[in-house]
Amino acid sequence: MKTKFTATGIGSMPFSDPDYAVKVSLSKMFESPIWPQLPKLGLHEQMEIQYSEGMPCTVIDEVKHRMYFDTNQDYSESFAQLYEGYIIATEDGGTKDFSKMAISPDFSKGIYALEAALQAKGGAKLPFVKVQTTGPCSFALTLVDENKRAIYYNEEFRDMILKCLSMKCRWQIQKFQPFAEKVICFIDEPILSAFGSSTYVSVKRDDVVLLVNEISEAVHAEGALSGVHCCGNTEWSILIDAGVDIVNFDAFGYGETIAMYPEAVKAHLERGGILAWGVVPTSTAIREQTVDTLAAHLEKMMDNLAAKGIDKKLIAEQAMLTPSCGTGSMDPADAEKVFETLFQLSKTMKAKYGF
């Protein structure tokens, strides 16, 4: 699939009005709108907590503004019910009913605001609609048990989380399939920018590949495209090895790093994979940037990659454009500039390459 500099977003926005956030999404990313994550609306819309609904043993502490898993209780029955539901939904000839892992309006206003706007819009399907989930590594390494130990290191809970996130992806994809030629589901893994550091020395590369791959395969089971977003620098070949269709990286701050993996990137593109260039900065740096400066930066990064023996036309045809990260913590005026710049940059690059 040729994405040809299609613009899409990461997830979070700094607005408190879901309808306004959707209006920005539909107007500035009209070929691939996103449902907005709105952390300003409260604890339930925070990056990990938003996807915790329905998981066994969750404790949301509104006073301390945190969530953890209580592993002290007897969770055998709740786990058994969850796995039974998972098997019934996913096996060959299964129900494909993932509503047990639905994300309710209490945990996402943006999903339902986008759905309503697309229903009202009617007409032809959009090329893409993008949904997202917090990835299993970032989710399980960030959230903890009652002893403040990362839940990632509890293998039973890690697998439960993996199954739940897979079902949440499939539920989202089913919800938005009526509105798009193709749904894109991003697996957001910001924590992978710390992969290999002393903090996560016990996190094995093979485990990361397997975890991301299982979510990616769940996305593929619904006929959607899988992507992984990491907003720092990481070993990009991990994501390619995980079998995702779209690798999204911070091309503003770390654009040159993708060229460090030419063989993996070339293989990714040649089998139809996409690079989503997060070239529009989501910091105060946006104030000093223009469409022209970012277009020049993007060309330089693409040339770096082409110099490693990858066809420039292939790079351009299988490129998407995104902000470098979510905009949820930004000043709203700066975020507005991010999305307007993204919109104009997409138009500029399409025109330049005759797309």
N, C-alpha and C positions, 0 to 999 in steps of 0.2 A: 504494500500500500504506500503510495507516494503522498507524503504529508506536506511537502513543499512550503515550509516556513509557516505552517498553521500555528496560530497563537493559542495557548491554553494556560491555565493557572495551576498553582500548587494546592491551595486549599483555604488557608485562613485569610480572613479579611478583618480590618479594624473597625468595622461598622457595627452598629447595634440594631439597625433596621434590616431584617432579612430581605424584604422586598427591594430595598434600595441596593443591597449587595447583589441580588440576582439581576437587577437592572444593569449594574456595572458588568457583571459576568456575561450577560447576553449581548451587550452592546460592544464591549471591548474584546471579547473572545468569541465572536459570533459563530465561528466554524467549530468550536470545541469548548462550549461553556462548562463551567464547573458548578457544583453546589457549594456554597460558601460555608466554611466553618467559622463560627462567630464567638471567639473566646471572651469577648466583652460581655456576652450575655450570661456568663457565670461558669461555675465549676464544671457543670455537665458538658460544656462544649470545649473543655480542655482536650489537648491532643490524644491522650491515652484514655481518659475517663469516658470520652464520647463513644468509644467502642467497647466499653465494659458491660453494657446493659445485657442482662441475661446470663452472664458468666457466673458460675457457682462461686460462693465464698467471698464475694466482693464486699468491702466495707467502705462506704464513702463518708468521710468525716467532714461535714460542712463547716464545723468550727475551725478545725486545723487546716482546712482547705487542701485536703489530700485524700488519696484512696490507697487501700492496701488489700491484700488477700489474707483472710484468716484461715490458715492451714491447720489450726488446732481442732477444728470441729470435724465430725464424721461426715466426709463428703462422698462416701462411696455411692450412695443412692443418687445424689444429684449428678455425679459424673456418669453413672450408668445410664440415666435417663438422657443425658446430653449425647452420649455416644450412640445410643439407640436411635435417637432422632437424626443424628448425623448419617448413620448407615442407611436408614430408611429413605432419606432425601437424596443420597449421593450414589447408591448402588445402581447397577445397570437396571433400567426399568423402574428406578425409584421415583419418589413423588416430586423431586426437585422443589420441595416446599421448604424454604429457609426462613419462614416467618417467625420461628422461635428466636432467631437472632436479628430480628428487625431492629432498626434504630428508630425510636419513637420521637415525636416532636419535643418531648422533654429533654432529649439528648441532641437533637439537631433540628433547629428551625429552618436551616438552609435547604435541606433535602426537600422538604415539603413546599417551601417557597418556590424552588426551581421547578418542581413537578407541576405546581399550579400554573406557573407562568408558561410552561411549555404546553400544557393542556389548553390554556386560553389562546395561545398562539396558533395552534392548529397547523394545517398546511403540510408541506413536504417535510420529510425528516431532515434533520441537521446532519452534516457529515459525521460529526462526533459529539458525544456528551461524555464528560470526564467525571468519574467518581473517585473516591480515595479511601484508603484505610491506613491507620498506623501499622507499620510493619511488625512482624513477630519479634524481631530482635530489639527494636527500639521500645516496643511495648513491654516486653518481658525483662529487659535490662533496666528500665526506668521504674516500673512498679515493683513493690516489695511485699514481703510477707509481714506477719505481725512482729517479727524480730528485726525488721528493716533490712533483710537480706533480699537481693534482687530475685524475683520469682523465676527468672530464667534458669537459675541453678536447681530448681525443683523440677525434675523431668516430667513428672505427672502433670503438673500445672502448665508447664511449657507446652506440652502436647495439647492439652485442653484449650489453651489460648489459641494455638495454631488452628485447631478445628473451628473454633468460634469465629476467628477473623476470616477464615476461608468462607464460612457461611454468610458472614456479613457482606463480604465482597459479592457473593452470588446473589444475595437479596437485593443489593443496590443495582447490580447490572440488570436484573430482571425488571426492576422498577423503571429504569430509563431506556430500556431497549425499544419501546414503542416510539421514541422520539429521535432515534439516531440510526444512521446507517451502520455505525460501529460504536460501541461503548468502549471507553478506555478506563481502566482501573489502575490507579497508581498505588504502589505499596511504599509508604513514606518511611524511610530508614535513615533519619539524620544521625543516629548514633553510630552508624558505620564510618563516619568521619573520624571516630576514635578507635576504629579497628586496628589492632596491632599495638596499641598503647599499653602501658603497664597496668592501667585500670582494668582493661579487658583482656589481659594476657591469656586467660583460660578459655576465652571464646574462640573456638576452632573455625578455620576457614570452611572446612567441609560442612560443618553444622550450619553456618550462615547460608551456604549455597543450598543445602537441603531445605531449610526453613523457608527461604524466599521462593524456592522452586515449588514447594507445595502450594503456597498461595497463588503463584503464577499459574500453576496447573488448574487450580479451582477457577481462576478467571477464564482460562482457555476453555474449560468445560462449559461455560456459558456463551462461548463464541465471541468473547471480548478480547481486547488487546491489553496485555499486562505491561506496566511500567514500574520502574523503581526510581524514587527521588532521594538523592543524598545531597545536602546543601553544603557539605565541606569537601575536603579531599579524601579520597579513599582508594582502595585497589579496585579500579573500575572493572577489571576482568572478572571479579567475583560476581558482579551483577549480570554480566554477559553469560558466565558459566551457569547462572541460575535459570537461564532460559527465558528471560523477559524479552518483550518485544521493543520496549522503549527504555533507554537509559537517560535519565535526567540528572544533569549535574550543574553546579555553579560555574558557568562559563565566564562570568564577570571576574570572579576572584581566582578561579583555578582552571581556566579554559585550556591552558597549555598541558595540563596533566593527562587529558584524554589521549594525547598523541604519544604518551609513554607506553601505550598498549596497542601498537598498530596492528599486530596479527589478530588479536581478539576483536578489535573494532572492525577491521576489514571483513572478517568472517561474519560478524554481526550484521553489517550493512549488506553484504552480499546474499545473505539469506532473507533479506527483507526487513531487518531490524532498523530501528529509528533512533537517532540521537536528538534529545530534547535539550537545546542549549539554553541554560538559565542565565541569559546574558544581561537581563535588566536588573540592576542591583536593588535589593530590598533593605537598604540602609540609607542614611542621609546622603550617601554618594549619589543618589538619584538626582539630587538638586543640581549637581554640576554636569550631569550627562544630557546629551541630546540624541536624537535619532541618528544623526550623522556620526557622532563619536562611537555609538554602540554598533552601528553598522560596520564601521572601520575595524573595531575590535573583533567583531564576529568574523569578518573576512580574514583577519590575521590568524585567528584560531583555526579556521577551516583550512587555510593555506598550510599551517603547521601540520595538520593531519594529512593533507594531500601530498605534502613533501615526503611522507612515509610510504608512498606508493598506493594511496587510496584515491580513486577517481573523484575529482571535485564535483562533477555533475551528480554522482551517486550521493555524495555527502549532502548536497543542496536538496536533491529530490526527497531525501529521507531525513529531513530536518524538521523539528518543531521548535518553537520559541516559547520560553516561559520566563517569569521572574526567577531570580536566583533562589528564592525561598518563599515561604508564605509571608503575607503582609500583616498578619494579625497583631503584631506588636508595634507597627509603624504609626506615625502620625497620619491621620486620615488624608490630609492634603498631600502628603508624600506618596501615600498608597494610590491616590487618584492619579498622580503623575506616573507611577509605575505602570498602571494599566493603560493609560493613554499612550505612553511611550511604547509599550508592548504592541498595542494596536497599530501605531504608525510604523513601527519597525517591521512588523509582518507585511504591511502593505508595500513598504520600500523594498524589502528583499524579494518579494514576489515579483514586483515590477522589474527589478534589476535582472532577474533570471528568466523573465518571460513566463512566469507561472500564472 
